[in-house]
Structures are given as C-alpha cells and as structure tokens.
Amino acid sequence: MQIGALIFRLLGGLCIFLYGMRVLSDGIQKAAGDRLQRALNFMTGNRFTAVFTGFIVTTLVQSSSATTVMLVSFANAGLLTLTQATGVIMGANVGTTTTAWIISLLGFQFDIAALALPALSIGFFMRLPKWKYRDWGEALLGFGLLFIGLDFVNGALPRVEPQSMEFIRRISGMGFLAVLIGLGTGAALTLLMHSSAATITLIIALAFRGIITFEISAAMILGANIGTTIDAIMAALGAKTAAKQAALVHVLFNVIGSAAALVFLKPLILLVDFLTPGPLTGSGIVIHLAMFHTVFNLGCTLIFLPFVNQFAALVSILIKDRPERGGRPHYRLEVSSGLILASPEFSIVRAEKEIRDMAGFISAMYAEICRALTDLFAADADTAPPGEEAVKARREQQVDSLVASMKAKEDYADEMREELSRFLIECTRRQLSPRSAYNIAELLRIIADLEDMADDCCGISLILERSVKKHRLFKSTEMEALAPYVKQVEDFLAFVREHLGHPLSREQIEFAELIEAKIDKARNRLRKLGRKRIEAGANIKMELLFMDLVRRIEMLGDLCYDISAALFHMN
C-alpha cells in the first residue's frame, strides 16, 4: 500500500509539474510570441547568433522539445538552413539547463508554498480581465503549478522506508554498470514523459533525499539528454529531407555528447566539484547536479561549435535528398502535429511561410498568363495570310498547353487551400492569444483570396482559348491598350506578395488603395473603348470577349486589395 501511494503521489506530482510547465510555456508564447518570432528571424548563417537564438527561445519557453520541434518544422518548410538549425539545436541544449537552475535554486532553497501560492493567486486574477497582461497571468499561473507539482514530488519521497529502496542502493555499488543503468533509466523516463525537465526534476528530488548518488544522478541526466530527442524524431516522421536532417542533427549531437561525457564522467564530476565546492547531500547535491547539467551541455556546444558546417555536411551525406517522382505534383503540408501541440503560436509562422509560397505560386500563374497574351496576340491577326494553317495550329497548340497548365495549377492551389485551412483550423483548437486567433481568421481569408486568384487565372486561360478556337483574335491596338492594365495588376500582386507576413502600415494601405483606384479607372476606360468599337460596327462577340477578359483581370486586382486590407487589420 505504501509503495502504491508513493507511486500515485509521484505520478500526480509529475503530472502537475508537466501541466504547469505547459501552461507556463503557452502563456509566454502568447504574451511574447511576436518577439520570439523576431528572435527566430534574427537567425542568420552566423553560428554564434544561431546558438544565442536557440538559448534565448528555449529559456523563455522552458522546453527544449518545443524548440526542436519548431526547428524541425521550420527546416521542413525551408525557413531554416541545416547549418542554422544545427546552431540553434546547440543553443537549445544550453537553454534547457535554466530549468534545472530554477528548480535547484528555488524549489529546494525556499519554502515552495511561499512561491507557489502567491504565483497561483496573482496569476489567476491576472487572467480574469481582458487586458494586455492576461497572458502573463497564465504564465505566472503555470509557474505556480510547476512548483506545486514539485512540492508533491518532494513530499512523497520522505515517506519511503530505506529498506524499500535497498535495490537502488545495491545498484549504486555496481560501478560502471550502475552508471549504464542510470543512463538507461534516465532515457526511458524521458521517452515516457516526453520531457527531460520532468525527468531531471525527479532526479534532483531523488538525489536531494539521498536515495541515489551523485554519480547515478549524473548518468541519469545524460540519459535524459538522449531521451529528449524522441520529439524531434517524431516531428520528422513523414516530413521532407530537410526536416529529417535537422532531427538527425539533434540525435547525433545529444547521443555523441552523452557518450563522450559517459567516457569522461569521472573527470567531469571532478570539474563540477571544483566549480561548486560543498557537500554532496541535501541542497549541496542539488546545486552540483544543476552545475553538472550546465557544464555538460555548455561543454558539448563549445566543442562542436567550430565544426557546425562540417557537422551539417556529415548529416547531408547520411540523409540525402529524395529524387522527385514524375506526374502532376500534389501539395502536401508536411508538418507534425507535434508542432501544434508543442508551440501553437509558432505554428502561425509556419503557416505564413506556406502562404507566401502560395502567393509566389499565384504570381507565377499570372506571369504565365501575361506571356501567353504577348505570344498569342503579338501580331495583328488581320495581317496573317488567309489559309495559313501553320500559324493557327501553333496558336491552338499554345492555348491548349496554357489551359492544361492553368487547370493543373488551379487544382494544386485548391489542395494548398484545403491543407493550409485544415492546419490553421487545427491551431485554433489549441489555446491561443486573442491576437493570434484573430490573425488566423485573417490568414484563412487571405488563403481563400489566393485560391480565387488561381480560379481567375484559369478563367482567363479559357477566355483566351475561346478567342483562339473561335478565331476571334484581339487586335494589336486592343493589346496595346490592355498592356498597361495587365502590368498594374502584376505590380499589385508583387506588392501583396512582398508584404505577406507583415501587417501593413497606414501609408502602405493607402498606397494599395491608390493602386486599386488606378486599376478601376483603367478598367472603366477599356470598357468604354469596347463599347465605342461596338457602336462603330466591330464584331460584338469579340468585343464582349475582350470586356470579359478585362473583367477577369480586374477581379485579380480586387482580390489583391482584399488581401492588403486583411494584412492591414492583422495585429
């Protein structure tokens, strides 16, 4: 009964601890999400800034797993190069040591209730009103829950009778075999809980009560460092090569570092004893373990840092790019659900990158339409000799190719909208800040507008097909009048694509309104010219076809303005 009560008390305490850490991480991401996003954007090819960024982000979100899952997803999306991801992973390993210091310095040096209860009460009341500090209240609430869980874990251990833990003491006397058992135990616990922080907290609590020795505790910490790679592995399953390479970087870095530390465990322990002199009992062993965790991760980072490029090259050799298969490409948003679970706020960054890619895809479709307009109607059709079947056949072949291309790309755009909408809707099912929830609604609107643009491009290709197949070719004078109008829409689309992912300023939205007004003015002028040509006896069907083309192009401009308005209203 006593052992059963101990197990349930430990499990309950660990669950409260994990939940508190989750609430703390979510609150910080909601409150400082935009700043964390800017921190990620700060990453460059400079390995030092990448390491620093990994350290800062992990320290703030208090989860190296969340950071590595984000990295794998961002590498999968092409937001990060493998070299950048390697540096950030190293920084994340250093950042995760702050958790051990917080637990060691606060959880075992002060009265936990004196910390946890005020944090719970203040955080709870901060979350009640709808004000700008509500998310910080959630973070403070998570901080309190974290220490309540630690109190449960710490309070359970004194109930253990010495003889009931005799088997652990026997293991401690097995020498290097005991170290290997500790390594395996630490890895197994982390694999089960998906949190190295929870494992290290349990290790520190056991060592604080004298149940396990410092050497076994250190070995378990090394095992936890290996076990934490499971989240990166799961995030990379079914993803692109870049994501698998980033996950392999994390695995190799942690496994090689832990193996090296295991070989030099005795000297490493001596170094920690030198840096933190004092007894290996009570609060003394707690500080020793926090220092061991820091020295180990910082040492691995300093040793590997000069070889970031070589390390990334090795991983690129071990996992090569897969050759693309033939046939019509299908869009697939390769992202692990772990990204949404670990960091729903950062999932929006991932979605914004895909939306920018979608805008680039639509721009390419419209550019193809512009080239077709030039190629099909570059010369006045009236000057073509009668019966010149070769010219007609060439035009028909060109327009058939254009229509087939537009239909395939329109299908691809439909797939992009479905996948991205599904991903963003899944994000809304998680706890998000009001700002992020509002931004997701605007992003869904932008995705719908981009997909409508693809429909319009496909519609324009069908108009050109009718023009060619029914021998109602637009004259050079009409194309000359149309050219500036087509260019205005092309420039508007480039403006939208350039500013996707960033809220528009008042000056920028006014510029977008000016472009929209110019496009509307040009549309009215072209329609008026078409009506005058009809009144002058021109072919009515051909002029109506021309005005239909003008209307379709103008719809693209309207959608560009709708996207600009959505960007202006985003926070």
RARARA-V488716 format. One record per residue. N is the residue number from 1. RES is the residue in three letters. PHI is phi in whole degrees, 0 to 359 (none if undefined). OMEGA is omega in whole degrees, 0 to 359 (* if undefined). NEAR is the number of other C-alpha atoms within 8 Angstrom. Layout:
# RARARA-V488716
n->{N & N}
res->{RES & RES}
phi->{PHI & PHI}
omega->{OMEGA & OMEGA}
near->{NEAR & NEAR}
This chain:
# RARARA-V488716
n->{1 & 2 & 3 & 4 & 5 & 6 & 7 & 8 & 9 & 10 & 11 & 12 & 13 & 14 & 15 & 16 & 17 & 18 & 19 & 20 & 21 & 22 & 23 & 24 & 25 & 26 & 27 & 28 & 29 & 30 & 31 & 32 & 33 & 34 & 35 & 36 & 37 & 38 & 39 & 40 & 41 & 42 & 43 & 44 & 45 & 46 & 47 & 48 & 49 & 50 & 51 & 52 & 53 & 54 & 55 & 56 & 57 & 58 & 59 & 60 & 61 & 62 & 63 & 64 & 65 & 66 & 67 & 68 & 69 & 70 & 71 & 72 & 73 & 74 & 75 & 76 & 77 & 78 & 79 & 80 & 81 & 82 & 83 & 84 & 85 & 86 & 87 & 88 & 89 & 90 & 91 & 92 & 93 & 94 & 95 & 96 & 97 & 98 & 99 & 100 & 101 & 102 & 103 & 104 & 105 & 106 & 107 & 108 & 109 & 110 & 111 & 112 & 113 & 114 & 115 & 116 & 117 & 118 & 119 & 120 & 121 & 122 & 123 & 124 & 125 & 126 & 127 & 128 & 129 & 130 & 131 & 132 & 133 & 134 & 135 & 136 & 137 & 138 & 139 & 140 & 141 & 142 & 143 & 144 & 145 & 146 & 147 & 148 & 149 & 150 & 151 & 152 & 153 & 154 & 155 & 156 & 157 & 158 & 159 & 160 & 161 & 162 & 163 & 164 & 165 & 166 & 167 & 168 & 169 & 170 & 171 & 172 & 173 & 174 & 175 & 176 & 177 & 178 & 179 & 180 & 181 & 182 & 183 & 184 & 185 & 186 & 187 & 188 & 189 & 190 & 191 & 192 & 193 & 194 & 195 & 196 & 197 & 198 & 199 & 200 & 201 & 202 & 203 & 204 & 205 & 206 & 207 & 208 & 209 & 210 & 211 & 212 & 213 & 214 & 215 & 216 & 217 & 218 & 219 & 220 & 221 & 222 & 223 & 224 & 225 & 226 & 227 & 228 & 229 & 230 & 231 & 232 & 233 & 234 & 235 & 236 & 237 & 238 & 239 & 240 & 241 & 242 & 243 & 244 & 245 & 246 & 247 & 248 & 249 & 250 & 251 & 252 & 253 & 254 & 255 & 256 & 257 & 258 & 259 & 260 & 261 & 262 & 263 & 264 & 265 & 266 & 267 & 268 & 269 & 270 & 271 & 272 & 273 & 274 & 275 & 276 & 277 & 278 & 279 & 280 & 281 & 282 & 283 & 284 & 285 & 286 & 287 & 288 & 289 & 290 & 291 & 292 & 293 & 294 & 295 & 296 & 297 & 298 & 299 & 300 & 301 & 302 & 303 & 304 & 305 & 306 & 307 & 308 & 309 & 310 & 311 & 312 & 313 & 314 & 315 & 316 & 317 & 318 & 319 & 320 & 321 & 322 & 323 & 324 & 325 & 326 & 327 & 328 & 329 & 330 & 331 & 332 & 333 & 334 & 335 & 336 & 337 & 338 & 339 & 340 & 341 & 342 & 343 & 344 & 345 & 346 & 347 & 348 & 349 & 350 & 351 & 352 & 353 & 354 & 355 & 356 & 357 & 358 & 359 & 360 & 361 & 362 & 363 & 364 & 365 & 366 & 367 & 368 & 369 & 370 & 371 & 372 & 373 & 374 & 375 & 376 & 377 & 378 & 379 & 380 & 381 & 382 & 383 & 384 & 385 & 386 & 387 & 388 & 389 & 390 & 391 & 392 & 393 & 394 & 395 & 396 & 397 & 398 & 399 & 400 & 401 & 402 & 403 & 404 & 405 & 406 & 407 & 408 & 409 & 410 & 411 & 412 & 413 & 414 & 415 & 416 & 417 & 418 & 419 & 420 & 421 & 422 & 423 & 424 & 425 & 426 & 427 & 428 & 429 & 430 & 431 & 432 & 433 & 434 & 435 & 436 & 437 & 438 & 439 & 440 & 441 & 442 & 443 & 444 & 445 & 446 & 447 & 448 & 449 & 450 & 451 & 452 & 453 & 454 & 455 & 456 & 457 & 458 & 459 & 460 & 461 & 462 & 463 & 464 & 465 & 466 & 467 & 468 & 469 & 470 & 471 & 472 & 473 & 474 & 475 & 476 & 477 & 478 & 479 & 480 & 481 & 482 & 483 & 484 & 485 & 486 & 487 & 488 & 489 & 490 & 491 & 492 & 493 & 494 & 495 & 496 & 497 & 498 & 499 & 500 & 501 & 502 & 503 & 504 & 505 & 506 & 507 & 508 & 509 & 510 & 511 & 512 & 513 & 514 & 515 & 516 & 517 & 518 & 519 & 520 & 521 & 522 & 523 & 524 & 525 & 526 & 527 & 528 & 529 & 530 & 531 & 532 & 533 & 534 & 535 & 536 & 537 & 538 & 539 & 540 & 541 & 542 & 543 & 544 & 545 & 546 & 547 & 548 & 549 & 550 & 551 & 552 & 553 & 554 & 555 & 556 & 557 & 558 & 559 & 560 & 561 & 562 & 563 & 564 & 565 & 566 & 567 & 568 & 569 & 570 & 571}
res->{MET & GLN & ILE & GLY & ALA & LEU & ILE & PHE & ARG & LEU & LEU & GLY & GLY & LEU & CYS & ILE & PHE & LEU & TYR & GLY & MET & ARG & VAL & LEU & SER & ASP & GLY & ILE & GLN & LYS & ALA & ALA & GLY & ASP & ARG & LEU & GLN & ARG & ALA & LEU & ASN & PHE & MET & THR & GLY & ASN & ARG & PHE & THR & ALA & VAL & PHE & THR & GLY & PHE & ILE & VAL & THR & THR & LEU & VAL & GLN & SER & SER & SER & ALA & THR & THR & VAL & MET & LEU & VAL & SER & PHE & ALA & ASN & ALA & GLY & LEU & LEU & THR & LEU & THR & GLN & ALA & THR & GLY & VAL & ILE & MET & GLY & ALA & ASN & VAL & GLY & THR & THR & THR & THR & ALA & TRP & ILE & ILE & SER & LEU & LEU & GLY & PHE & GLN & PHE & ASP & ILE & ALA & ALA & LEU & ALA & LEU & PRO & ALA & LEU & SER & ILE & GLY & PHE & PHE & MET & ARG & LEU & PRO & LYS & TRP & LYS & TYR & ARG & ASP & TRP & GLY & GLU & ALA & LEU & LEU & GLY & PHE & GLY & LEU & LEU & PHE & ILE & GLY & LEU & ASP & PHE & VAL & ASN & GLY & ALA & LEU & PRO & ARG & VAL & GLU & PRO & GLN & SER & MET & GLU & PHE & ILE & ARG & ARG & ILE & SER & GLY & MET & GLY & PHE & LEU & ALA & VAL & LEU & ILE & GLY & LEU & GLY & THR & GLY & ALA & ALA & LEU & THR & LEU & LEU & MET & HIS & SER & SER & ALA & ALA & THR & ILE & THR & LEU & ILE & ILE & ALA & LEU & ALA & PHE & ARG & GLY & ILE & ILE & THR & PHE & GLU & ILE & SER & ALA & ALA & MET & ILE & LEU & GLY & ALA & ASN & ILE & GLY & THR & THR & ILE & ASP & ALA & ILE & MET & ALA & ALA & LEU & GLY & ALA & LYS & THR & ALA & ALA & LYS & GLN & ALA & ALA & LEU & VAL & HIS & VAL & LEU & PHE & ASN & VAL & ILE & GLY & SER & ALA & ALA & ALA & LEU & VAL & PHE & LEU & LYS & PRO & LEU & ILE & LEU & LEU & VAL & ASP & PHE & LEU & THR & PRO & GLY & PRO & LEU & THR & GLY & SER & GLY & ILE & VAL & ILE & HIS & LEU & ALA & MET & PHE & HIS & THR & VAL & PHE & ASN & LEU & GLY & CYS & THR & LEU & ILE & PHE & LEU & PRO & PHE & VAL & ASN & GLN & PHE & ALA & ALA & LEU & VAL & SER & ILE & LEU & ILE & LYS & ASP & ARG & PRO & GLU & ARG & GLY & GLY & ARG & PRO & HIS & TYR & ARG & LEU & GLU & VAL & SER & SER & GLY & LEU & ILE & LEU & ALA & SER & PRO & GLU & PHE & SER & ILE & VAL & ARG & ALA & GLU & LYS & GLU & ILE & ARG & ASP & MET & ALA & GLY & PHE & ILE & SER & ALA & MET & TYR & ALA & GLU & ILE & CYS & ARG & ALA & LEU & THR & ASP & LEU & PHE & ALA & ALA & ASP & ALA & ASP & THR & ALA & PRO & PRO & GLY & GLU & GLU & ALA & VAL & LYS & ALA & ARG & ARG & GLU & GLN & GLN & VAL & ASP & SER & LEU & VAL & ALA & SER & MET & LYS & ALA & LYS & GLU & ASP & TYR & ALA & ASP & GLU & MET & ARG & GLU & GLU & LEU & SER & ARG & PHE & LEU & ILE & GLU & CYS & THR & ARG & ARG & GLN & LEU & SER & PRO & ARG & SER & ALA & TYR & ASN & ILE & ALA & GLU & LEU & LEU & ARG & ILE & ILE & ALA & ASP & LEU & GLU & ASP & MET & ALA & ASP & ASP & CYS & CYS & GLY & ILE & SER & LEU & ILE & LEU & GLU & ARG & SER & VAL & LYS & LYS & HIS & ARG & LEU & PHE & LYS & SER & THR & GLU & MET & GLU & ALA & LEU & ALA & PRO & TYR & VAL & LYS & GLN & VAL & GLU & ASP & PHE & LEU & ALA & PHE & VAL & ARG & GLU & HIS & LEU & GLY & HIS & PRO & LEU & SER & ARG & GLU & GLN & ILE & GLU & PHE & ALA & GLU & LEU & ILE & GLU & ALA & LYS & ILE & ASP & LYS & ALA & ARG & ASN & ARG & LEU & ARG & LYS & LEU & GLY & ARG & LYS & ARG & ILE & GLU & ALA & GLY & ALA & ASN & ILE & LYS & MET & GLU & LEU & LEU & PHE & MET & ASP & LEU & VAL & ARG & ARG & ILE & GLU & MET & LEU & GLY & ASP & LEU & CYS & TYR & ASP & ILE & SER & ALA & ALA & LEU & PHE & HIS & MET & ASN}
phi->{none & 296 & 293 & 298 & 296 & 299 & 299 & 292 & 293 & 296 & 297 & 297 & 296 & 294 & 295 & 296 & 299 & 296 & 294 & 298 & 295 & 295 & 296 & 300 & 296 & 297 & 298 & 294 & 296 & 291 & 286 & 238 & 302 & 294 & 289 & 292 & 296 & 294 & 296 & 293 & 293 & 290 & 295 & 229 & 291 & 291 & 296 & 289 & 293 & 295 & 297 & 298 & 296 & 300 & 295 & 295 & 298 & 293 & 297 & 287 & 276 & 55 & 198 & 290 & 297 & 299 & 295 & 290 & 296 & 298 & 299 & 299 & 293 & 291 & 295 & 298 & 275 & 85 & 287 & 231 & 278 & 296 & 296 & 299 & 299 & 299 & 296 & 293 & 299 & 298 & 295 & 296 & 295 & 287 & 297 & 291 & 290 & 295 & 298 & 298 & 291 & 299 & 296 & 291 & 279 & 258 & 287 & 239 & 255 & 232 & 291 & 298 & 298 & 294 & 266 & 287 & 294 & 298 & 297 & 296 & 291 & 295 & 298 & 297 & 288 & 292 & 280 & 291 & 283 & 270 & 223 & 289 & 262 & 298 & 291 & 293 & 296 & 296 & 298 & 293 & 298 & 297 & 299 & 295 & 297 & 302 & 282 & 296 & 299 & 297 & 296 & 297 & 297 & 293 & 287 & 284 & 292 & 297 & 284 & 285 & 283 & 304 & 292 & 287 & 250 & 298 & 295 & 290 & 295 & 294 & 299 & 298 & 266 & 268 & 70 & 296 & 298 & 296 & 296 & 296 & 296 & 298 & 301 & 295 & 296 & 298 & 294 & 296 & 298 & 290 & 298 & 287 & 267 & 55 & 204 & 291 & 297 & 294 & 297 & 295 & 299 & 296 & 298 & 297 & 295 & 296 & 292 & 299 & 272 & 77 & 283 & 235 & 280 & 297 & 296 & 294 & 299 & 297 & 296 & 293 & 295 & 297 & 296 & 297 & 296 & 283 & 297 & 291 & 287 & 299 & 293 & 294 & 297 & 295 & 293 & 270 & 297 & 74 & 268 & 286 & 301 & 300 & 292 & 294 & 295 & 296 & 295 & 294 & 302 & 298 & 296 & 296 & 299 & 288 & 290 & 296 & 297 & 293 & 295 & 295 & 294 & 294 & 295 & 255 & 297 & 299 & 299 & 294 & 295 & 298 & 296 & 296 & 298 & 291 & 285 & 231 & 296 & 147 & 289 & 266 & 220 & 55 & 292 & 294 & 290 & 297 & 294 & 301 & 292 & 297 & 293 & 300 & 300 & 289 & 298 & 297 & 291 & 292 & 297 & 299 & 295 & 295 & 288 & 277 & 305 & 294 & 246 & 300 & 297 & 293 & 295 & 296 & 295 & 298 & 296 & 296 & 286 & 291 & 236 & 268 & 297 & 279 & 292 & 285 & 274 & 285 & 91 & 294 & 290 & 243 & 281 & 218 & 276 & 276 & 214 & 281 & 298 & 297 & 296 & 294 & 293 & 283 & 206 & 299 & 295 & 284 & 298 & 294 & 299 & 299 & 293 & 298 & 295 & 294 & 292 & 297 & 297 & 296 & 297 & 297 & 295 & 294 & 300 & 295 & 298 & 293 & 298 & 295 & 296 & 298 & 296 & 295 & 300 & 291 & 290 & 283 & 234 & 295 & 253 & 296 & 296 & 292 & 274 & 290 & 300 & 297 & 78 & 280 & 292 & 297 & 294 & 296 & 296 & 296 & 298 & 295 & 295 & 297 & 288 & 296 & 296 & 297 & 297 & 298 & 295 & 294 & 294 & 295 & 288 & 293 & 297 & 296 & 296 & 300 & 295 & 298 & 297 & 298 & 292 & 292 & 295 & 298 & 296 & 291 & 295 & 297 & 296 & 292 & 281 & 264 & 282 & 237 & 289 & 306 & 299 & 292 & 298 & 294 & 297 & 297 & 299 & 291 & 295 & 298 & 295 & 296 & 300 & 298 & 294 & 295 & 293 & 296 & 299 & 298 & 299 & 293 & 299 & 295 & 297 & 297 & 297 & 290 & 297 & 295 & 296 & 296 & 299 & 284 & 293 & 264 & 59 & 249 & 281 & 288 & 278 & 297 & 295 & 292 & 292 & 295 & 289 & 281 & 305 & 297 & 296 & 297 & 293 & 299 & 293 & 297 & 293 & 296 & 296 & 295 & 298 & 297 & 298 & 294 & 258 & 298 & 96 & 225 & 300 & 280 & 278 & 298 & 295 & 290 & 290 & 293 & 295 & 296 & 297 & 294 & 297 & 297 & 295 & 295 & 295 & 297 & 295 & 294 & 300 & 297 & 294 & 293 & 296 & 296 & 296 & 296 & 294 & 295 & 293 & 295 & 298 & 276 & 101 & 289 & 297 & 296 & 298 & 291 & 292 & 294 & 295 & 296 & 293 & 295 & 297 & 299 & 296 & 296 & 293 & 294 & 296 & 296 & 296 & 301 & 292 & 299 & 291 & 301 & 294 & 299 & 296 & 296 & 294 & 294 & 275 & 288 & 269}
omega->{182 & 179 & 178 & 178 & 178 & 182 & 182 & 178 & 177 & 180 & 179 & 179 & 179 & 179 & 177 & 179 & 181 & 179 & 177 & 178 & 179 & 179 & 177 & 181 & 180 & 180 & 180 & 180 & 179 & 184 & 186 & 184 & 181 & 178 & 177 & 177 & 177 & 177 & 178 & 178 & 180 & 183 & 177 & 177 & 178 & 185 & 182 & 178 & 178 & 178 & 180 & 179 & 177 & 179 & 183 & 183 & 181 & 177 & 182 & 183 & 177 & 178 & 176 & 178 & 178 & 180 & 182 & 176 & 176 & 181 & 180 & 180 & 180 & 175 & 178 & 181 & 182 & 178 & 180 & 171 & 180 & 179 & 177 & 181 & 179 & 178 & 181 & 178 & 177 & 178 & 179 & 178 & 176 & 181 & 182 & 179 & 180 & 178 & 180 & 179 & 178 & 180 & 184 & 186 & 183 & 186 & 184 & 181 & 183 & 174 & 185 & 181 & 179 & 177 & 190 & 186 & 175 & 179 & 179 & 184 & 180 & 179 & 180 & 183 & 176 & 182 & 185 & 181 & 177 & 180 & 190 & 180 & 182 & 181 & 176 & 174 & 177 & 178 & 179 & 176 & 177 & 177 & 178 & 178 & 179 & 182 & 172 & 177 & 178 & 178 & 177 & 180 & 182 & 181 & 181 & 189 & 179 & 181 & 183 & 175 & 182 & 183 & 180 & 179 & 183 & 182 & 177 & 179 & 178 & 179 & 182 & 181 & 183 & 178 & 183 & 177 & 177 & 178 & 178 & 178 & 177 & 178 & 181 & 179 & 178 & 179 & 182 & 179 & 180 & 176 & 181 & 186 & 182 & 179 & 176 & 179 & 179 & 179 & 181 & 176 & 178 & 179 & 180 & 180 & 178 & 180 & 179 & 180 & 177 & 182 & 177 & 182 & 179 & 181 & 178 & 178 & 179 & 178 & 179 & 177 & 176 & 177 & 177 & 178 & 177 & 183 & 183 & 180 & 183 & 182 & 178 & 179 & 181 & 179 & 183 & 181 & 179 & 182 & 181 & 182 & 182 & 179 & 179 & 178 & 179 & 178 & 179 & 176 & 180 & 181 & 183 & 181 & 182 & 183 & 180 & 179 & 180 & 179 & 179 & 179 & 179 & 179 & 183 & 184 & 181 & 177 & 180 & 178 & 178 & 178 & 178 & 177 & 179 & 183 & 181 & 179 & 180 & 182 & 177 & 177 & 176 & 182 & 179 & 181 & 177 & 179 & 178 & 182 & 177 & 178 & 178 & 179 & 181 & 181 & 181 & 183 & 179 & 178 & 178 & 181 & 181 & 180 & 184 & 187 & 180 & 185 & 181 & 182 & 180 & 179 & 178 & 179 & 178 & 180 & 178 & 177 & 182 & 178 & 183 & 177 & 178 & 177 & 180 & 179 & 180 & 181 & 181 & 180 & 176 & 181 & 176 & 178 & 185 & 180 & 180 & 174 & 178 & 178 & 181 & 181 & 185 & 185 & 181 & 180 & 181 & 175 & 180 & 177 & 179 & 181 & 181 & 178 & 179 & 179 & 175 & 176 & 179 & 177 & 176 & 178 & 178 & 178 & 178 & 177 & 181 & 177 & 177 & 176 & 180 & 178 & 180 & 178 & 179 & 184 & 185 & 188 & 181 & 181 & 179 & 183 & 183 & 183 & 180 & 180 & 179 & 178 & 179 & 186 & 182 & 180 & 179 & 180 & 179 & 179 & 181 & 178 & 179 & 184 & 176 & 178 & 179 & 181 & 179 & 179 & 181 & 179 & 179 & 181 & 176 & 175 & 179 & 178 & 175 & 179 & 178 & 180 & 181 & 184 & 182 & 178 & 179 & 180 & 182 & 178 & 176 & 177 & 182 & 178 & 176 & 180 & 181 & 174 & 178 & 179 & 181 & 179 & 178 & 180 & 178 & 178 & 178 & 178 & 177 & 177 & 179 & 179 & 179 & 179 & 179 & 178 & 176 & 176 & 178 & 177 & 180 & 177 & 177 & 178 & 178 & 179 & 178 & 175 & 179 & 178 & 178 & 180 & 183 & 185 & 180 & 176 & 175 & 187 & 178 & 182 & 182 & 179 & 178 & 180 & 177 & 178 & 183 & 188 & 179 & 179 & 178 & 181 & 178 & 179 & 178 & 178 & 179 & 178 & 177 & 178 & 180 & 181 & 182 & 187 & 177 & 182 & 180 & 177 & 179 & 175 & 178 & 179 & 181 & 179 & 175 & 176 & 178 & 177 & 179 & 178 & 180 & 179 & 178 & 179 & 178 & 179 & 178 & 177 & 181 & 180 & 180 & 177 & 180 & 177 & 179 & 179 & 178 & 179 & 177 & 178 & 181 & 176 & 179 & 179 & 185 & 183 & 180 & 180 & 176 & 177 & 178 & 180 & 175 & 176 & 179 & 181 & 181 & 179 & 180 & 178 & 175 & 177 & 177 & 181 & 175 & 179 & 178 & 179 & 178 & 179 & 178 & 178 & 179 & 183 & 178 & 181 & *}
near->{4 & 5 & 7 & 7 & 8 & 12 & 8 & 8 & 11 & 11 & 8 & 10 & 14 & 14 & 9 & 12 & 15 & 12 & 11 & 16 & 13 & 9 & 13 & 16 & 14 & 13 & 14 & 14 & 12 & 12 & 10 & 8 & 11 & 6 & 7 & 10 & 10 & 8 & 10 & 8 & 7 & 8 & 11 & 9 & 7 & 8 & 12 & 7 & 10 & 16 & 14 & 10 & 14 & 16 & 15 & 11 & 13 & 15 & 13 & 8 & 12 & 13 & 12 & 11 & 13 & 12 & 12 & 14 & 14 & 11 & 13 & 16 & 15 & 12 & 15 & 14 & 10 & 8 & 8 & 10 & 8 & 11 & 11 & 14 & 13 & 13 & 15 & 15 & 14 & 13 & 16 & 18 & 12 & 13 & 15 & 15 & 12 & 10 & 10 & 13 & 10 & 9 & 10 & 14 & 10 & 9 & 13 & 11 & 8 & 9 & 8 & 12 & 9 & 8 & 11 & 14 & 9 & 9 & 12 & 14 & 9 & 11 & 14 & 11 & 9 & 12 & 12 & 7 & 7 & 6 & 5 & 5 & 9 & 12 & 13 & 12 & 15 & 16 & 15 & 13 & 17 & 17 & 15 & 15 & 15 & 15 & 15 & 14 & 16 & 13 & 12 & 13 & 14 & 9 & 8 & 11 & 11 & 8 & 7 & 10 & 7 & 6 & 5 & 7 & 10 & 8 & 7 & 9 & 10 & 8 & 8 & 11 & 7 & 8 & 7 & 6 & 7 & 12 & 12 & 9 & 8 & 13 & 14 & 10 & 10 & 16 & 16 & 11 & 11 & 15 & 11 & 6 & 9 & 11 & 12 & 12 & 10 & 12 & 14 & 11 & 11 & 10 & 11 & 12 & 11 & 11 & 16 & 12 & 9 & 9 & 10 & 11 & 9 & 10 & 8 & 12 & 14 & 11 & 14 & 16 & 14 & 14 & 16 & 17 & 13 & 12 & 15 & 14 & 13 & 9 & 12 & 13 & 11 & 9 & 16 & 14 & 8 & 5 & 12 & 9 & 11 & 12 & 14 & 14 & 12 & 14 & 15 & 10 & 13 & 13 & 10 & 8 & 9 & 11 & 10 & 8 & 9 & 12 & 8 & 8 & 11 & 9 & 6 & 8 & 8 & 6 & 7 & 11 & 10 & 8 & 8 & 12 & 10 & 7 & 6 & 9 & 6 & 6 & 6 & 8 & 10 & 10 & 10 & 10 & 13 & 14 & 12 & 12 & 12 & 12 & 10 & 12 & 12 & 10 & 9 & 10 & 11 & 10 & 8 & 9 & 11 & 8 & 7 & 8 & 10 & 6 & 7 & 12 & 7 & 7 & 9 & 12 & 8 & 8 & 11 & 9 & 7 & 6 & 9 & 7 & 6 & 5 & 4 & 4 & 4 & 5 & 4 & 5 & 6 & 6 & 8 & 7 & 7 & 8 & 9 & 12 & 7 & 10 & 16 & 14 & 8 & 9 & 12 & 13 & 12 & 12 & 11 & 11 & 9 & 11 & 11 & 11 & 11 & 10 & 11 & 11 & 8 & 11 & 10 & 9 & 8 & 11 & 11 & 8 & 12 & 10 & 9 & 8 & 12 & 9 & 8 & 11 & 9 & 8 & 7 & 9 & 13 & 9 & 7 & 10 & 10 & 5 & 6 & 7 & 5 & 4 & 4 & 8 & 6 & 6 & 7 & 8 & 8 & 8 & 10 & 11 & 8 & 10 & 14 & 9 & 8 & 11 & 12 & 8 & 8 & 12 & 9 & 9 & 10 & 12 & 8 & 11 & 11 & 9 & 11 & 12 & 11 & 8 & 11 & 13 & 10 & 8 & 9 & 12 & 8 & 9 & 10 & 10 & 6 & 9 & 7 & 11 & 9 & 6 & 8 & 11 & 10 & 9 & 10 & 11 & 8 & 12 & 10 & 10 & 10 & 11 & 12 & 9 & 12 & 12 & 12 & 9 & 11 & 13 & 9 & 12 & 12 & 12 & 9 & 12 & 13 & 9 & 11 & 9 & 12 & 10 & 13 & 12 & 8 & 6 & 7 & 9 & 9 & 12 & 11 & 11 & 6 & 8 & 11 & 8 & 9 & 9 & 8 & 8 & 11 & 10 & 8 & 10 & 13 & 11 & 8 & 12 & 11 & 9 & 8 & 11 & 10 & 6 & 9 & 11 & 8 & 6 & 11 & 12 & 7 & 7 & 7 & 8 & 12 & 8 & 8 & 11 & 9 & 8 & 10 & 11 & 8 & 8 & 13 & 9 & 8 & 9 & 12 & 8 & 8 & 12 & 10 & 8 & 8 & 12 & 9 & 8 & 10 & 11 & 7 & 6 & 7 & 8 & 7 & 8 & 6 & 11 & 13 & 9 & 10 & 10 & 11 & 9 & 10 & 11 & 9 & 11 & 12 & 12 & 9 & 11 & 13 & 9 & 12 & 12 & 11 & 10 & 12 & 12 & 9 & 12 & 13 & 11 & 9 & 9 & 5}
